[in-house]
């Protein structure tokens, strides 16, 4: 696992580093600590990571501006913060976990289990997805999503206004962040159940906008039951 | 508090207004009934001679009200008049003399009909008479035709000189008029007493402002005047000081005027007011002996106008009411002097007092508001400082650091806890104060730096220059600058220098606060830095009003904040 820690307090950074090494052991491939957001940005730009652990001063809107930027990335983001009253809002922006300070080893362990467990769903589902459009970040509401199609390491989001957007996260990552309204029905598809019109016998789902997307055999029966 | 105060004010004004209205209503009694007539023309003859044949002294009693001619009785003299009754009179007619100071014998057609005081063979055997006296005209002299009046007047010691007046008329109506006057005086007394108590309550209730006490004393002097006025009219006047007691009611008015001037001097913030007041006091006491009531009151009004004009020039708070009050006072007083308004003098005083209660009331209401706002501001600032040091994120971050220290270096952890406790103790001790010794402030800074050294594994140096050690500063201002500096300037830097220097030049004290942090344009931190600076500005405003300036900005090699305070 490649991890980047952004923390400007040396003692706390030291603590995170020590505990992560204890928890992950051999699984840890790379661990970097940055104390400013600028250097963190630079690092992310040049080195792919899997997980960002961010100490974010969420006191004020600017904190969320930054969060918007990180949650748009391909990696998962975890917040480690003393601003515990901002936790729900952070989840709604699409963070995988919010670890309140102070924290112990057990809590960090839980966080890593959430990262590795494929069936885990974030405590509070995200309300927005940050997508890149013409080099600019844009927040889209998850309610506007019809389905998401996996395309290699990133995803293609189909919106109910007929447009498509690209998102840097993989379907695996996204599944964890989205609410139970979103179902992984295929290895390449996540669908918004609210947008499903019917399910056909050809292992296909008819959507309210007239499109059809495939459904895997494994999911077919369960979906059929759920919709009838 | 404010509500009760307004209700009190309302009732006071209601009372004053009704009394003025009642007074005005009852004064023109004589006009309507026309049974009391002033004697217009009198002849004053030399002492000792009774010239009963003088024909020029004829007075006709006419059907109509005419201004009374006043007599200046400065010498002992005979006063004579011829009076023609146009018809036979059946009712009891009486002669009323007023403002005659001395002893008198009244003759009607040569017959002694009344004595006021005693005219002895020499001055020491004489006894002063009443301020106002009656002489009943015997029934056998009530027939139509010409009658001769002669009054032997012995001038005795007196204070102010008011023209004497004579009236002839129905005795019953005279008595009615007296009762009226008496009742009015009791009403006046009530107004003045209420006002005196009112301003006394203001004095004790609102910061012991001395001018309220002056105004209260002014009212009390009119209470005394109102008490004395009927007394001197109807009783032997020498109950206070023999021979000087005629206008004893003017003395409290003159003394009261000193308090009025004092009130105005203090309210209008006149410089050298003590000196002016002393001069006016001397003038007032001398005026009691040397000036007539009208002359004295004119002097008083000129002085009062001068002071209020100064107030207008200086744009004193509440000057509007003072202007209205004084303007009304002078107008009513002039009407009284002209004889148009019987109780113009008292009405003037009351009008002025009512205006003052409005002015004072308004100001006190505003003061209460300001005080409450200031209190609120103070407690908000106190809370802000307390909150800063016990902000959840500060505590929680510190605890997270502490966790690591406990695991790795228990001894250091113990030191760290001690520093944290020290900062909390200091902050909670100074937060409710407006100014604290600089040493306390510096200690807060040092301890905070110590805590941050632990947390950031950094080393911070704090230097001071030019401090004498006895400065006082609002709590938390430099502490806040240190916090801001660390939050925004030491992301990667592990060493820091903070310098606080003080310099004083031409009436300004300047605190320069510098730190060598690396400041990028604080994209994410701007809002936070703003809160800190806002706190500092609020504290400065609370303590120094508008006599301070704060500049903050990036300089080469760090960040600099300059706070300059006008002495």
Interface residues (C-beta under 8 A of the other chain):
Chain A: X8 X9 X10 X11 X12 X14 X15 X18 X35 X36 X37 X38 X39 X57 X59 X60 X61 X62 X63 X65 X66 X81 X82 X83 X84 X85 X100 X101 X102 X103 X104
Chain B: X392 X393 X394 X395 X396 X397 X399 X400 X401 X402 X403 X404 X405 X407 X408 X454 X455 X456 X457 X458 X490 X491 X492 X494 X520 X523 X524 X525 X526 X527 X528
